[in-house]
Amino acid sequence: MVPKEYFNQDDTGTLRLLTEQEWRGIGITQSLGWEHYEVHAPEPHVLLFRRAKDFVPPAQPTARFKDATRRK
């Protein structure tokens, strides 16, 4: 369920676009780079997301750092 504070104040019952922090805060999990861009008006619980085709996630730390800190 989407909390009521995320709906527009004009009594239309439509969901406003959510920031990444907001949609992750209500339990939506997916990889990095997605943005909430539209709401399916007849069913406000259906949120539409998009991401650039050429999106490259930030690099993860390498395993060498972990190995260097391990006790032998």
CHARMM-style PDB file with segment names, atoms N, HN, CA, C and O in Angstrom:
ATOM      1  N   MET     1       0.840  -1.185   0.000  1.00  0.00      PROA
ATOM      2  CA  MET     1       0.000   0.000   0.000  1.00  0.00      PROA
ATOM      3  C   MET     1       0.884   1.246   0.000  1.00  0.00      PROA
ATOM      4  O   MET     1       1.915   1.303   0.669  1.00  0.00      PROA
ATOM      5  N   VAL     2       0.458   2.214  -0.751  1.00  0.00      PROA
ATOM      6  HN  VAL     2      -0.381   2.167  -1.294  1.00  0.00      PROA
ATOM      7  CA  VAL     2       1.177   3.486  -0.820  1.00  0.00      PROA
ATOM      8  C   VAL     2       0.585   4.425   0.233  1.00  0.00      PROA
ATOM      9  O   VAL     2      -0.629   4.629   0.248  1.00  0.00      PROA
ATOM     10  N   PRO     3       1.407   5.001   1.112  1.00  0.00      PROA
ATOM     11  CA  PRO     3       0.898   5.921   2.142  1.00  0.00      PROA
ATOM     12  C   PRO     3       0.174   7.125   1.534  1.00  0.00      PROA
ATOM     13  O   PRO     3       0.546   7.603   0.462  1.00  0.00      PROA
ATOM     14  N   LYS     4      -0.851   7.607   2.219  1.00  0.00      PROA
ATOM     15  HN  LYS     4      -1.153   7.218   3.089  1.00  0.00      PROA
ATOM     16  CA  LYS     4      -1.677   8.710   1.711  1.00  0.00      PROA
ATOM     17  C   LYS     4      -0.910  10.004   1.495  1.00  0.00      PROA
ATOM     18  O   LYS     4      -1.311  10.815   0.661  1.00  0.00      PROA
ATOM     19  N   GLU     5       0.186  10.223   2.224  1.00  0.00      PROA
ATOM     20  HN  GLU     5       0.511   9.564   2.902  1.00  0.00      PROA
ATOM     21  CA  GLU     5       0.921  11.482   2.060  1.00  0.00      PROA
ATOM     22  C   GLU     5       1.594  11.586   0.692  1.00  0.00      PROA
ATOM     23  O   GLU     5       2.055  12.664   0.318  1.00  0.00      PROA
ATOM     24  N   TYR     6       1.659  10.491  -0.058  1.00  0.00      PROA
ATOM     25  HN  TYR     6       1.285   9.615   0.246  1.00  0.00      PROA
ATOM     26  CA  TYR     6       2.270  10.524  -1.384  1.00  0.00      PROA
ATOM     27  C   TYR     6       1.268  10.840  -2.498  1.00  0.00      PROA
ATOM     28  O   TYR     6       1.637  10.899  -3.671  1.00  0.00      PROA
ATOM     29  N   PHE     7       0.021  11.039  -2.133  1.00  0.00      PROA
ATOM     30  HN  PHE     7      -0.279  10.991  -1.180  1.00  0.00      PROA
ATOM     31  CA  PHE     7      -0.991  11.391  -3.126  1.00  0.00      PROA
ATOM     32  C   PHE     7      -1.122  12.905  -3.227  1.00  0.00      PROA
ATOM     33  O   PHE     7      -0.821  13.623  -2.273  1.00  0.00      PROA
ATOM     34  N   ASN     8      -1.571  13.390  -4.383  1.00  0.00      PROA
ATOM     35  HN  ASN     8      -1.816  12.807  -5.158  1.00  0.00      PROA
ATOM     36  CA  ASN     8      -1.748  14.835  -4.595  1.00  0.00      PROA
ATOM     37  C   ASN     8      -2.759  15.405  -3.609  1.00  0.00      PROA
ATOM     38  O   ASN     8      -3.687  14.716  -3.186  1.00  0.00      PROA
ATOM     39  N   GLN     9      -2.572  16.650  -3.255  1.00  0.00      PROA
ATOM     40  HN  GLN     9      -1.818  17.210  -3.599  1.00  0.00      PROA
ATOM     41  CA  GLN     9      -3.442  17.320  -2.288  1.00  0.00      PROA
ATOM     42  C   GLN     9      -4.747  17.826  -2.904  1.00  0.00      PROA
ATOM     43  O   GLN     9      -5.609  18.320  -2.177  1.00  0.00      PROA
ATOM     44  N   ASP    10      -4.915  17.716  -4.219  1.00  0.00      PROA
ATOM     45  HN  ASP    10      -4.215  17.314  -4.809  1.00  0.00      PROA
ATOM     46  CA  ASP    10      -6.086  18.288  -4.891  1.00  0.00      PROA
ATOM     47  C   ASP    10      -7.311  17.369  -4.911  1.00  0.00      PROA
ATOM     48  O   ASP    10      -8.251  17.618  -5.665  1.00  0.00      PROA
ATOM     49  N   ASP    11      -7.313  16.322  -4.102  1.00  0.00      PROA
ATOM     50  HN  ASP    11      -6.549  16.119  -3.489  1.00  0.00      PROA
ATOM     51  CA  ASP    11      -8.443  15.389  -3.967  1.00  0.00      PROA
ATOM     52  C   ASP    11      -8.772  14.616  -5.240  1.00  0.00      PROA
ATOM     53  O   ASP    11      -9.874  14.082  -5.362  1.00  0.00      PROA
ATOM     54  N   THR    12      -7.849  14.546  -6.185  1.00  0.00      PROA
ATOM     55  HN  THR    12      -6.953  14.980  -6.086  1.00  0.00      PROA
ATOM     56  CA  THR    12      -8.093  13.742  -7.380  1.00  0.00      PROA
ATOM     57  C   THR    12      -7.777  12.272  -7.129  1.00  0.00      PROA
ATOM     58  O   THR    12      -8.171  11.404  -7.907  1.00  0.00      PROA
ATOM     59  N   GLY    13      -7.066  12.001  -6.043  1.00  0.00      PROA
ATOM     60  HN  GLY    13      -6.746  12.706  -5.411  1.00  0.00      PROA
ATOM     61  CA  GLY    13      -6.708  10.626  -5.724  1.00  0.00      PROA
ATOM     62  C   GLY    13      -5.545  10.099  -6.541  1.00  0.00      PROA
ATOM     63  O   GLY    13      -5.298   8.894  -6.565  1.00  0.00      PROA
ATOM     64  N   THR    14      -4.829  10.990  -7.210  1.00  0.00      PROA
ATOM     65  HN  THR    14      -5.030  11.970  -7.191  1.00  0.00      PROA
ATOM     66  CA  THR    14      -3.699  10.545  -8.019  1.00  0.00      PROA
ATOM     67  C   THR    14      -2.405  10.621  -7.219  1.00  0.00      PROA
ATOM     68  O   THR    14      -2.209  11.505  -6.385  1.00  0.00      PROA
ATOM     69  N   LEU    15      -1.556   9.687  -7.495  1.00  0.00      PROA
ATOM     70  HN  LEU    15      -1.715   8.968  -8.171  1.00  0.00      PROA
ATOM     71  CA  LEU    15      -0.253   9.628  -6.837  1.00  0.00      PROA
ATOM     72  C   LEU    15       0.696  10.598  -7.521  1.00  0.00      PROA
ATOM     73  O   LEU    15       0.736  10.677  -8.749  1.00  0.00      PROA
ATOM     74  N   ARG    16       1.457  11.332  -6.727  1.00  0.00      PROA
ATOM     75  HN  ARG    16       1.424  11.268  -5.730  1.00  0.00      PROA
ATOM     76  CA  ARG    16       2.468  12.216  -7.317  1.00  0.00      PROA
ATOM     77  C   ARG    16       3.714  11.393  -7.610  1.00  0.00      PROA
ATOM     78  O   ARG    16       3.849  10.273  -7.119  1.00  0.00      PROA
ATOM     79  N   LEU    17       4.621  11.941  -8.406  1.00  0.00      PROA
ATOM     80  HN  LEU    17       4.511  12.851  -8.805  1.00  0.00      PROA
ATOM     81  CA  LEU    17       5.872  11.249  -8.688  1.00  0.00      PROA
ATOM     82  C   LEU    17       6.726  11.220  -7.429  1.00  0.00      PROA
ATOM     83  O   LEU    17       6.832  12.216  -6.714  1.00  0.00      PROA
ATOM     84  N   LEU    18       7.326  10.077  -7.168  1.00  0.00      PROA
ATOM     85  HN  LEU    18       7.239   9.267  -7.748  1.00  0.00      PROA
ATOM     86  CA  LEU    18       8.097   9.881  -5.946  1.00  0.00      PROA
ATOM     87  C   LEU    18       9.594   9.966  -6.222  1.00  0.00      PROA
ATOM     88  O   LEU    18      10.063   9.586  -7.294  1.00  0.00      PROA
ATOM     89  N   THR    19      10.331  10.469  -5.241  1.00  0.00      PROA
ATOM     90  HN  THR    19       9.949  10.777  -4.370  1.00  0.00      PROA
ATOM     91  CA  THR    19      11.789  10.475  -5.334  1.00  0.00      PROA
ATOM     92  C   THR    19      12.287   9.056  -5.059  1.00  0.00      PROA
ATOM     93  O   THR    19      11.541   8.212  -4.563  1.00  0.00      PROA
ATOM     94  N   GLU    20      13.543   8.809  -5.383  1.00  0.00      PROA
ATOM     95  HN  GLU    20      14.149   9.495  -5.786  1.00  0.00      PROA
ATOM     96  CA  GLU    20      14.104   7.482  -5.126  1.00  0.00      PROA
ATOM     97  C   GLU    20      14.049   7.147  -3.643  1.00  0.00      PROA
ATOM     98  O   GLU    20      13.750   6.009  -3.281  1.00  0.00      PROA
ATOM     99  N   GLN    21      14.327   8.099  -2.795  1.00  0.00      PROA
ATOM    100  HN  GLN    21      14.570   9.024  -3.089  1.00  0.00      PROA
ATOM    101  CA  GLN    21      14.282   7.868  -1.347  1.00  0.00      PROA
ATOM    102  C   GLN    21      12.863   7.494  -0.911  1.00  0.00      PROA
ATOM    103  O   GLN    21      12.695   6.624  -0.056  1.00  0.00      PROA
ATOM    104  N   GLU    22      11.846   8.132  -1.481  1.00  0.00      PROA
ATOM    105  HN  GLU    22      11.983   8.839  -2.175  1.00  0.00      PROA
ATOM    106  CA  GLU    22      10.458   7.835  -1.112  1.00  0.00      PROA
ATOM    107  C   GLU    22      10.047   6.441  -1.565  1.00  0.00      PROA
ATOM    108  O   GLU    22       9.497   5.679  -0.769  1.00  0.00      PROA
ATOM    109  N   TRP    23      10.301   6.085  -2.833  1.00  0.00      PROA
ATOM    110  HN  TRP    23      10.748   6.704  -3.479  1.00  0.00      PROA
ATOM    111  CA  TRP    23       9.836   4.769  -3.277  1.00  0.00      PROA
ATOM    112  C   TRP    23      10.636   3.633  -2.664  1.00  0.00      PROA
ATOM    113  O   TRP    23      10.099   2.543  -2.466  1.00  0.00      PROA
ATOM    114  N   ARG    24      11.907   3.862  -2.359  1.00  0.00      PROA
ATOM    115  HN  ARG    24      12.343   4.747  -2.519  1.00  0.00      PROA
ATOM    116  CA  ARG    24      12.656   2.829  -1.632  1.00  0.00      PROA
ATOM    117  C   ARG    24      12.148   2.739  -0.184  1.00  0.00      PROA
ATOM    118  O   ARG    24      12.152   1.663   0.413  1.00  0.00      PROA
ATOM    119  N   GLY    25      11.717   3.865   0.368  1.00  0.00      PROA
ATOM    120  HN  GLY    25      11.713   4.740  -0.117  1.00  0.00      PROA
ATOM    121  CA  GLY    25      11.207   3.912   1.734  1.00  0.00      PROA
ATOM    122  C   GLY    25       9.912   3.146   1.939  1.00  0.00      PROA
ATOM    123  O   GLY    25       9.615   2.727   3.057  1.00  0.00      PROA
ATOM    124  N   ILE    26       9.130   2.954   0.870  1.00  0.00      PROA
ATOM    125  HN  ILE    26       9.371   3.294  -0.038  1.00  0.00      PROA
ATOM    126  CA  ILE    26       7.887   2.181   0.997  1.00  0.00      PROA
ATOM    127  C   ILE    26       8.089   0.721   0.607  1.00  0.00      PROA
ATOM    128  O   ILE    26       7.128  -0.036   0.474  1.00  0.00      PROA
ATOM    129  N   GLY    27       9.364   0.331   0.423  1.00  0.00      PROA
ATOM    130  HN  GLY    27      10.145   0.946   0.531  1.00  0.00      PROA
ATOM    131  CA  GLY    27       9.666  -1.082   0.226  1.00  0.00      PROA
ATOM    132  C   GLY    27       9.935  -1.531  -1.192  1.00  0.00      PROA
ATOM    133  O   GLY    27      10.095  -2.729  -1.425  1.00  0.00      PROA
ATOM    134  N   ILE    28       9.991  -0.628  -2.144  1.00  0.00      PROA
ATOM    135  HN  ILE    28       9.861   0.345  -1.955  1.00  0.00      PROA
ATOM    136  CA  ILE    28      10.298  -1.014  -3.523  1.00  0.00      PROA
ATOM    137  C   ILE    28      11.807  -1.184  -3.636  1.00  0.00      PROA
ATOM    138  O   ILE    28      12.570  -0.285  -3.280  1.00  0.00      PROA
ATOM    139  N   THR    29      12.232  -2.341  -4.134  1.00  0.00      PROA
ATOM    140  HN  THR    29      11.613  -3.071  -4.423  1.00  0.00      PROA
ATOM    141  CA  THR    29      13.663  -2.594  -4.307  1.00  0.00      PROA
ATOM    142  C   THR    29      13.938  -2.943  -5.760  1.00  0.00      PROA
ATOM    143  O   THR    29      13.247  -3.771  -6.354  1.00  0.00      PROA
ATOM    144  N   GLN    30      14.936  -2.315  -6.313  1.00  0.00      PROA
ATOM    145  HN  GLN    30      15.497  -1.643  -5.830  1.00  0.00      PROA
ATOM    146  CA  GLN    30      15.421  -2.625  -7.653  1.00  0.00      PROA
ATOM    147  C   GLN    30      16.813  -2.042  -7.799  1.00  0.00      PROA
ATOM    148  O   GLN    30      17.271  -1.292  -6.937  1.00  0.00      PROA
ATOM    149  N   SER    31      17.477  -2.380  -8.873  1.00  0.00      PROA
ATOM    150  HN  SER    31      17.104  -2.989  -9.574  1.00  0.00      PROA
ATOM    151  CA  SER    31      18.854  -1.932  -9.068  1.00  0.00      PROA
ATOM    152  C   SER    31      18.924  -0.415  -9.207  1.00  0.00      PROA
ATOM    153  O   SER    31      17.902   0.253  -9.365  1.00  0.00      PROA
ATOM    154  N   LEU    32      20.140   0.118  -9.147  1.00  0.00      PROA
ATOM    155  HN  LEU    32      20.970  -0.425  -9.019  1.00  0.00      PROA
ATOM    156  CA  LEU    32      20.355   1.563  -9.210  1.00  0.00      PROA
ATOM    157  C   LEU    32      20.026   2.127 -10.592  1.00  0.00      PROA
ATOM    158  O   LEU    32      20.082   1.417 -11.597  1.00  0.00      PROA
ATOM    159  N   GLY    33      19.685   3.408 -10.623  1.00  0.00      PROA
ATOM    160  HN  GLY    33      19.640   3.984  -9.807  1.00  0.00      PROA
ATOM    161  CA  GLY    33      19.483   4.110 -11.883  1.00  0.00      PROA
ATOM    162  C   GLY    33      18.041   4.278 -12.315  1.00  0.00      PROA
ATOM    163  O   GLY    33      17.790   4.942 -13.321  1.00  0.00      PROA
ATOM    164  N   TRP    34      17.090   3.712 -11.607  1.00  0.00      PROA
ATOM    165  HN  TRP    34      17.294   3.173 -10.789  1.00  0.00      PROA
ATOM    166  CA  TRP    34      15.684   3.807 -11.991  1.00  0.00      PROA
ATOM    167  C   TRP    34      15.060   5.078 -11.442  1.00  0.00      PROA
ATOM    168  O   TRP    34      15.434   5.557 -10.371  1.00  0.00      PROA
ATOM    169  N   GLU    35      14.098   5.624 -12.194  1.00  0.00      PROA
ATOM    170  HN  GLU    35      13.794   5.235 -13.064  1.00  0.00      PROA
ATOM    171  CA  GLU    35      13.348   6.792 -11.732  1.00  0.00      PROA
ATOM    172  C   GLU    35      11.857   6.550 -11.943  1.00  0.00      PROA
ATOM    173  O   GLU    35      11.449   5.950 -12.937  1.00  0.00      PROA
ATOM    174  N   HSD    36      11.065   7.018 -11.011  1.00  0.00      PROA
ATOM    175  HN  HSD    36      11.397   7.505 -10.203  1.00  0.00      PROA
ATOM    176  CA  HSD    36       9.614   6.945 -11.109  1.00  0.00      PROA
ATOM    177  C   HSD    36       9.176   8.063 -12.045  1.00  0.00      PROA
ATOM    178  O   HSD    36       9.411   9.237 -11.760  1.00  0.00      PROA
ATOM    179  N   TYR    37       8.536   7.705 -13.172  1.00  0.00      PROA
ATOM    180  HN  TYR    37       8.346   6.751 -13.404  1.00  0.00      PROA
ATOM    181  CA  TYR    37       8.190   8.726 -14.153  1.00  0.00      PROA
ATOM    182  C   TYR    37       6.708   8.841 -14.465  1.00  0.00      PROA
ATOM    183  O   TYR    37       6.295   9.811 -15.100  1.00  0.00      PROA
ATOM    184  N   GLU    38       5.899   7.883 -14.039  1.00  0.00      PROA
ATOM    185  HN  GLU    38       6.235   7.095 -13.523  1.00  0.00      PROA
ATOM    186  CA  GLU    38       4.477   7.956 -14.355  1.00  0.00      PROA
ATOM    187  C   GLU    38       3.682   7.060 -13.417  1.00  0.00      PROA
ATOM    188  O   GLU    38       4.205   6.102 -12.849  1.00  0.00      PROA
ATOM    189  N   VAL    39       2.395   7.398 -13.270  1.00  0.00      PROA
ATOM    190  HN  VAL    39       1.970   8.176 -13.732  1.00  0.00      PROA
ATOM    191  CA  VAL    39       1.461   6.592 -12.487  1.00  0.00      PROA
ATOM    192  C   VAL    39       0.331   6.197 -13.419  1.00  0.00      PROA
ATOM    193  O   VAL    39      -0.170   7.031 -14.173  1.00  0.00      PROA
ATOM    194  N   HSD    40      -0.074   4.940 -13.378  1.00  0.00      PROA
ATOM    195  HN  HSD    40       0.334   4.263 -12.766  1.00  0.00      PROA
ATOM    196  CA  HSD    40      -1.199   4.477 -14.188  1.00  0.00      PROA
ATOM    197  C   HSD    40      -2.476   4.943 -13.485  1.00  0.00      PROA
ATOM    198  O   HSD    40      -2.897   4.346 -12.494  1.00  0.00      PROA
ATOM    199  N   ALA    41      -3.090   6.012 -14.004  1.00  0.00      PROA
ATOM    200  HN  ALA    41      -2.748   6.496 -14.809  1.00  0.00      PROA
ATOM    201  CA  ALA    41      -4.197   6.692 -13.321  1.00  0.00      PROA
ATOM    202  C   ALA    41      -5.344   5.775 -12.881  1.00  0.00      PROA
ATOM    203  O   ALA    41      -5.808   5.914 -11.749  1.00  0.00      PROA
ATOM    204  N   PRO    42      -5.824   4.849 -13.714  1.00  0.00      PROA
ATOM    205  CA  PRO    42      -6.922   3.994 -13.243  1.00  0.00      PROA
ATOM    206  C   PRO    42      -6.539   3.115 -12.050  1.00  0.00      PROA
ATOM    207  O   PRO    42      -7.400   2.709 -11.270  1.00  0.00      PROA
ATOM    208  N   GLU    43      -5.248   2.825 -11.915  1.00  0.00      PROA
ATOM    209  HN  GLU    43      -4.548   3.155 -12.549  1.00  0.00      PROA
ATOM    210  CA  GLU    43      -4.770   1.987 -10.816  1.00  0.00      PROA
ATOM    211  C   GLU    43      -3.558   2.665 -10.185  1.00  0.00      PROA
ATOM    212  O   GLU    43      -2.427   2.383 -10.580  1.00  0.00      PROA
ATOM    213  N   PRO    44      -3.771   3.554  -9.211  1.00  0.00      PROA
ATOM    214  CA  PRO    44      -2.663   4.341  -8.663  1.00  0.00      PROA
ATOM    215  C   PRO    44      -1.595   3.522  -7.942  1.00  0.00      PROA
ATOM    216  O   PRO    44      -0.533   4.052  -7.615  1.00  0.00      PROA
ATOM    217  N   HSD    45      -1.855   2.249  -7.691  1.00  0.00      PROA
ATOM    218  HN  HSD    45      -2.717   1.818  -7.957  1.00  0.00      PROA
ATOM    219  CA  HSD    45      -0.830   1.406  -7.069  1.00  0.00      PROA
ATOM    220  C   HSD    45       0.170   0.879  -8.101  1.00  0.00      PROA
ATOM    221  O   HSD    45       1.160   0.246  -7.735  1.00  0.00      PROA
ATOM    222  N   VAL    46      -0.083   1.138  -9.394  1.00  0.00      PROA
ATOM    223  HN  VAL    46      -0.887   1.652  -9.692  1.00  0.00      PROA
ATOM    224  CA  VAL    46       0.836   0.727 -10.458  1.00  0.00      PROA
ATOM    225  C   VAL    46       1.776   1.888 -10.748  1.00  0.00      PROA
ATOM    226  O   VAL    46       1.360   2.915 -11.284  1.00  0.00      PROA
ATOM    227  N   LEU    47       3.044   1.722 -10.392  1.00  0.00      PROA
ATOM    228  HN  LEU    47       3.383   0.888  -9.957  1.00  0.00      PROA
ATOM    229  CA  LEU    47       4.052   2.760 -10.591  1.00  0.00      PROA
ATOM    230  C   LEU    47       4.928   2.360 -11.770  1.00  0.00      PROA
ATOM    231  O   LEU    47       5.337   1.204 -11.879  1.00  0.00      PROA
ATOM    232  N   LEU    48       5.216   3.307 -12.648  1.00  0.00      PROA
ATOM    233  HN  LEU    48       4.883   4.246 -12.560  1.00  0.00      PROA
ATOM    234  CA  LEU    48       6.049   3.035 -13.816  1.00  0.00      PROA
ATOM    235  C   LEU    48       7.425   3.655 -13.618  1.00  0.00      PROA
ATOM    236  O   LEU    48       7.548   4.810 -13.210  1.00  0.00      PROA
ATOM    237  N   PHE    49       8.451   2.875 -13.914  1.00  0.00      PROA
ATOM    238  HN  PHE    49       8.351   1.937 -14.246  1.00  0.00      PROA
ATOM    239  CA  PHE    49       9.837   3.303 -13.743  1.00  0.00      PROA
ATOM    240  C   PHE    49      10.562   3.208 -15.072  1.00  0.00      PROA
ATOM    241  O   PHE    49      10.182   2.431 -15.948  1.00  0.00      PROA
ATOM    242  N   ARG    50      11.618   4.013 -15.212  1.00  0.00      PROA
ATOM    243  HN  ARG    50      11.927   4.644 -14.500  1.00  0.00      PROA
ATOM    244  CA  ARG    50      12.457   3.958 -16.410  1.00  0.00      PROA
ATOM    245  C   ARG    50      13.912   4.152 -16.008  1.00  0.00      PROA
ATOM    246  O   ARG    50      14.238   4.657 -14.934  1.00  0.00      PROA
ATOM    247  N   ARG    51      14.771   3.718 -16.936  1.00  0.00      PROA
ATOM    248  HN  ARG    51      14.505   3.308 -17.808  1.00  0.00      PROA
ATOM    249  CA  ARG    51      16.210   3.870 -16.727  1.00  0.00      PROA
ATOM    250  C   ARG    51      16.861   4.005 -18.098  1.00  0.00      PROA
ATOM    251  O   ARG    51      16.413   3.387 -19.063  1.00  0.00      PROA
ATOM    252  N   ALA    52      17.905   4.801 -18.185  1.00  0.00      PROA
ATOM    253  HN  ALA    52      18.269   5.303 -17.401  1.00  0.00      PROA
ATOM    254  CA  ALA    52      18.612   4.988 -19.450  1.00  0.00      PROA
ATOM    255  C   ALA    52      19.171   3.650 -19.941  1.00  0.00      PROA
ATOM    256  O   ALA    52      19.657   2.844 -19.148  1.00  0.00      PROA
ATOM    257  N   LYS    53      19.097   3.423 -21.252  1.00  0.00      PROA
ATOM    258  HN  LYS    53      18.703   4.077 -21.897  1.00  0.00      PROA
ATOM    259  CA  LYS    53      19.622   2.179 -21.822  1.00  0.00      PROA
ATOM    260  C   LYS    53      21.111   2.009 -21.565  1.00  0.00      PROA
ATOM    261  O   LYS    53      21.590   0.894 -21.363  1.00  0.00      PROA
ATOM    262  N   ASP    54      21.835   3.114 -21.574  1.00  0.00      PROA
ATOM    263  HN  ASP    54      21.445   4.020 -21.738  1.00  0.00      PROA
ATOM    264  CA  ASP    54      23.286   3.047 -21.408  1.00  0.00      PROA
ATOM    265  C   ASP    54      23.722   3.281 -19.963  1.00  0.00      PROA
ATOM    266  O   ASP    54      24.868   3.659 -19.719  1.00  0.00      PROA
ATOM    267  N   PHE    55      22.825   3.060 -19.004  1.00  0.00      PROA
ATOM    268  HN  PHE    55      21.894   2.753 -19.202  1.00  0.00      PROA
ATOM    269  CA  PHE    55      23.153   3.273 -17.593  1.00  0.00      PROA
ATOM    270  C   PHE    55      24.250   2.304 -17.158  1.00  0.00      PROA
ATOM    271  O   PHE    55      24.174   1.104 -17.423  1.00  0.00      PROA
ATOM    272  N   VAL    56      25.255   2.832 -16.497  1.00  0.00      PROA
ATOM    273  HN  VAL    56      25.317   3.806 -16.281  1.00  0.00      PROA
ATOM    274  CA  VAL    56      26.348   2.021 -15.950  1.00  0.00      PROA
ATOM    275  C   VAL    56      26.372   2.260 -14.445  1.00  0.00      PROA
ATOM    276  O   VAL    56      26.604   3.385 -14.001  1.00  0.00      PROA
ATOM    277  N   PRO    57      26.132   1.206 -13.649  1.00  0.00      PROA
ATOM    278  CA  PRO    57      26.148   1.398 -12.192  1.00  0.00      PROA
ATOM    279  C   PRO    57      27.543   1.762 -11.704  1.00  0.00      PROA
ATOM    280  O   PRO    57      28.536   1.420 -12.347  1.00  0.00      PROA
ATOM    281  N   PRO    58      27.625   2.455 -10.572  1.00  0.00      PROA
ATOM    282  CA  PRO    58      28.939   2.805 -10.029  1.00  0.00      PROA
ATOM    283  C   PRO    58      29.753   1.546  -9.722  1.00  0.00      PROA
ATOM    284  O   PRO    58      29.198   0.505  -9.371  1.00  0.00      PROA
ATOM    285  N   ALA    59      31.049   1.656  -9.856  1.00  0.00      PROA
ATOM    286  HN  ALA    59      31.500   2.501 -10.141  1.00  0.00      PROA
ATOM    287  CA  ALA    59      31.935   0.504  -9.632  1.00  0.00      PROA
ATOM    288  C   ALA    59      31.914   0.081  -8.168  1.00  0.00      PROA
ATOM    289  O   ALA    59      31.836   0.914  -7.265  1.00  0.00      PROA
ATOM    290  N   GLN    60      31.985  -1.218  -7.956  1.00  0.00      PROA
ATOM    291  HN  GLN    60      32.048  -1.895  -8.690  1.00  0.00      PROA
ATOM    292  CA  GLN    60      32.048  -1.784  -6.608  1.00  0.00      PROA
ATOM    293  C   GLN    60      33.510  -1.894  -6.188  1.00  0.00      PROA
ATOM    294  O   GLN    60      34.384  -2.031  -7.045  1.00  0.00      PROA
ATOM    295  N   PRO    61      33.794  -1.837  -4.891  1.00  0.00      PROA
ATOM    296  CA  PRO    61      35.183  -2.031  -4.438  1.00  0.00      PROA
ATOM    297  C   PRO    61      35.693  -3.404  -4.883  1.00  0.00      PROA
ATOM    298  O   PRO    61      34.929  -4.369  -4.930  1.00  0.00      PROA
ATOM    299  N   THR    62      36.952  -3.485  -5.199  1.00  0.00      PROA
ATOM    300  HN  THR    62      37.572  -2.701  -5.160  1.00  0.00      PROA
ATOM    301  CA  THR    62      37.514  -4.752  -5.664  1.00  0.00      PROA
ATOM    302  C   THR    62      37.786  -5.691  -4.500  1.00  0.00      PROA
ATOM    303  O   THR    62      37.865  -5.265  -3.347  1.00  0.00      PROA
ATOM    304  N   ALA    63      37.927  -6.963  -4.811  1.00  0.00      PROA
ATOM    305  HN  ALA    63      37.863  -7.309  -5.747  1.00  0.00      PROA
ATOM    306  CA  ALA    63      38.176  -7.981  -3.789  1.00  0.00      PROA
ATOM    307  C   ALA    63      39.587  -7.858  -3.220  1.00  0.00      PROA
ATOM    308  O   ALA    63      39.836  -8.311  -2.103  1.00  0.00      PROA
ATOM    309  N   ARG    64      40.517  -7.252  -3.968  1.00  0.00      PROA
ATOM    310  HN  ARG    64      40.314  -6.884  -4.875  1.00  0.00      PROA
ATOM    311  CA  ARG    64      41.891  -7.118  -3.475  1.00  0.00      PROA
ATOM    312  C   ARG    64      41.937  -6.357  -2.158  1.00  0.00      PROA
ATOM    313  O   ARG    64      42.721  -6.704  -1.275  1.00  0.00      PROA
ATOM    314  N   PHE    65      41.115  -5.335  -2.012  1.00  0.00      PROA
ATOM    315  HN  PHE    65      40.478  -5.053  -2.729  1.00  0.00      PROA
ATOM    316  CA  PHE    65      41.097  -4.569  -0.767  1.00  0.00      PROA
ATOM    317  C   PHE    65      40.684  -5.461   0.395  1.00  0.00      PROA
ATOM    318  O   PHE    65      41.273  -5.389   1.474  1.00  0.00      PROA
ATOM    319  N   LYS    66      39.688  -6.288   0.183  1.00  0.00      PROA
ATOM    320  HN  LYS    66      39.210  -6.346  -0.693  1.00  0.00      PROA
ATOM    321  CA  LYS    66      39.232  -7.189   1.244  1.00  0.00      PROA
ATOM    322  C   LYS    66      40.328  -8.184   1.613  1.00  0.00      PROA
ATOM    323  O   LYS    66      40.543  -8.458   2.794  1.00  0.00      PROA
ATOM    324  N   ASP    67      41.025  -8.728   0.610  1.00  0.00      PROA
ATOM    325  HN  ASP    67      40.851  -8.506  -0.349  1.00  0.00      PROA
ATOM    326  CA  ASP    67      42.098  -9.687   0.870  1.00  0.00      PROA
ATOM    327  C   ASP    67      43.251  -9.043   1.629  1.00  0.00      PROA
ATOM    328  O   ASP    67      43.865  -9.688   2.479  1.00  0.00      PROA
ATOM    329  N   ALA    68      43.549  -7.790   1.338  1.00  0.00      PROA
ATOM    330  HN  ALA    68      43.049  -7.266   0.648  1.00  0.00      PROA
ATOM    331  CA  ALA    68      44.671  -7.103   1.981  1.00  0.00      PROA
ATOM    332  C   ALA    68      44.406  -6.855   3.460  1.00  0.00      PROA
ATOM    333  O   ALA    68      45.349  -6.759   4.245  1.00  0.00      PROA
ATOM    334  N   THR    69      43.156  -6.752   3.848  1.00  0.00      PROA
ATOM    335  HN  THR    69      42.389  -6.830   3.210  1.00  0.00      PROA
ATOM    336  CA  THR    69      42.832  -6.469   5.247  1.00  0.00      PROA
ATOM    337  C   THR    69      42.612  -7.740   6.063  1.00  0.00      PROA
ATOM    338  O   THR    69      42.459  -7.670   7.283  1.00  0.00      PROA
ATOM    339  N   ARG    70      42.594  -8.886   5.414  1.00  0.00      PROA
ATOM    340  HN  ARG    70      42.719  -8.943   4.423  1.00  0.00      PROA
ATOM    341  CA  ARG    70      42.362 -10.149   6.110  1.00  0.00      PROA
ATOM    342  C   ARG    70      43.620 -10.573   6.865  1.00  0.00      PROA
ATOM    343  O   ARG    70      44.733 -10.427   6.360  1.00  0.00      PROA
ATOM    344  N   ARG    71      43.436 -11.098   8.078  1.00  0.00      PROA
ATOM    345  HN  ARG    71      42.532 -11.216   8.489  1.00  0.00      PROA
ATOM    346  CA  ARG    71      44.576 -11.584   8.878  1.00  0.00      PROA
ATOM    347  C   ARG    71      45.041 -12.932   8.337  1.00  0.00      PROA
ATOM    348  O   ARG    71      44.238 -13.756   7.902  1.00  0.00      PROA
ATOM    349  N   LYS    72      46.334 -13.132   8.374  1.00  0.00      PROA
ATOM    350  HN  LYS    72      46.987 -12.462   8.728  1.00  0.00      PROA
ATOM    351  CA  LYS    72      46.895 -14.407   7.890  1.00  0.00      PROA
ATOM    352  C   LYS    72      47.403 -15.237   9.032  1.00  0.00      PROA
ATOM    353  OT1 LYS    72      47.907 -16.340   8.818  1.00  0.00      PROA
TER     354      LYS     72
END
